[in-house]
Amino acid sequence: MPRLCHHPHARKGERLYSFGSSTYKPKDKHASPYWLDEESFLEVKRRFYRDGVWDRQGVKDYLALPCKNRADALDMVEVVEEHTLVKSTIVGAREKVTYYGANGKRVRIEHEMPGGGTQVFPAPRKLGEVRRLW
């Protein structure tokens, strides 16, 4: 569960970002409230982007993304109407993942994600169309 921080104001034309998986369609703005504002996105980029390559596991751990989110796609949406956002700090999370080895044996591991990033919760009806950037 995220820890609420403050209520910033989203201005018309401001961009919000979301990491996702290339095997899925761009994010549905009505299905999930989790986005990164420009400041939060630039912080993730500063920490996890080097020489043209994203540290996808670093992004996943910092944003506590679920196992199905591969962090190999980036979606963007523009704010079309000014409104107040809720901004929160992402707390750590733990997930259990099952893998199948080459021998067919099932292996379960528990993965810790420390969190620490921030996210915003915009009003979906005040956002434009979601676009896949990469």
C-alpha positions in Angstrom: 0.0 0.0 0.0 1.5 3.4 -0.9 2.1 6.1 1.6 0.2 9.3 0.7 2.5 12.3 0.5 0.8 15.4 -0.9 -1.7 16.7 -3.5 0.1 18.3 -6.5 -1.8 20.0 -9.3 -1.8 18.5 -12.8 -1.7 21.1 -15.5 -3.3 20.8 -18.9 -0.6 19.4 -21.3 1.4 17.8 -18.6 2.6 14.3 -19.4 2.2 11.2 -17.1 4.1 7.9 -17.7 3.7 4.2 -16.9 6.1 1.3 -17.4 4.4 -1.9 -18.7 5.0 -5.0 -20.8 5.5 -5.0 -24.5 3.4 -8.1 -24.8 0.3 -6.2 -23.5 -1.6 -3.3 -25.0 -0.9 0.2 -23.8 -2.2 0.9 -20.3 -5.9 1.5 -19.9 -6.2 4.8 -18.0 -9.5 3.5 -16.4 -8.1 0.1 -15.2 -5.2 1.4 -13.1 -4.7 4.6 -11.3 -0.9 4.3 -11.1 1.2 6.8 -13.1 4.5 8.7 -12.8 4.5 12.5 -13.2 7.4 14.1 -15.0 9.5 14.6 -11.9 9.1 10.9 -10.8 9.8 9.6 -14.3 13.0 11.6 -14.5 14.1 10.3 -11.2 13.5 6.7 -12.4 15.4 7.5 -15.5 18.3 9.1 -13.6 18.6 5.9 -11.4 18.0 3.2 -14.0 18.9 4.4 -17.5 22.6 4.1 -18.6 24.1 4.2 -22.0 20.8 3.7 -23.8 19.7 0.7 -21.7 17.1 0.5 -18.9 17.8 -1.6 -15.8 14.4 -3.2 -15.9 14.8 -5.1 -12.7 15.8 -1.9 -11.0 12.7 -0.1 -12.3 10.5 -3.0 -11.2 12.0 -3.0 -7.7 11.9 0.8 -7.2 8.3 1.0 -8.4 7.3 -2.4 -6.8 5.8 -3.6 -10.1 4.1 -7.0 -10.2 5.8 -10.0 -11.8 3.7 -9.8 -15.0 5.0 -6.3 -15.6 8.3 -6.6 -17.5 9.1 -2.9 -17.6 10.0 -3.2 -21.3 7.4 -0.7 -22.5 6.6 2.9 -21.7 3.1 4.5 -22.0 2.4 8.2 -21.8 -0.8 10.2 -21.4 -1.4 14.0 -21.4 -3.6 15.8 -18.9 -6.5 17.4 -20.8 -8.1 19.2 -17.9 -6.4 20.6 -14.8 -7.0 18.7 -11.6 -5.5 17.7 -8.3 -3.5 14.5 -8.1 -2.7 12.3 -5.1 1.1 11.7 -5.0 2.4 8.8 -2.9 5.6 7.1 -2.0 5.7 3.4 -3.0 6.4 1.1 -0.1 8.2 -2.3 -0.4 6.4 -5.4 -1.6 7.1 -9.1 -1.7 5.9 -11.5 -4.3 6.1 -15.3 -4.8 7.0 -16.3 -8.3 6.9 -19.8 -9.8 9.4 -20.8 -12.5 9.6 -24.1 -14.4 13.2 -25.4 -15.0 14.5 -27.1 -18.1 13.8 -30.4 -16.3 10.2 -29.4 -15.9 10.6 -29.1 -12.1 8.6 -26.3 -10.5 10.7 -23.8 -8.5 9.0 -21.1 -6.2 11.0 -18.1 -5.2 10.1 -15.1 -3.1 11.2 -11.7 -4.4 11.6 -8.6 -2.3 11.0 -5.2 -4.0 12.1 -2.3 -1.8 10.0 0.4 -3.5 10.9 4.0 -2.7 9.7 5.6 -5.9 6.7 7.9 -6.2 3.5 7.6 -8.2 0.5 9.8 -8.8 -3.2 9.0 -9.1 -4.9 11.2 -11.7 -8.6 11.4 -12.6 -9.0 9.1 -15.7 -11.7 11.3 -17.3 -9.2 14.3 -17.3 -6.6 12.4 -19.3 -6.2 12.1 -23.1 -5.5 8.9 -25.1 -2.7 6.7 -23.8 0.2 6.3 -26.2 2.9 3.7 -26.3 6.3 5.4 -26.5 8.4 2.3 -26.8 
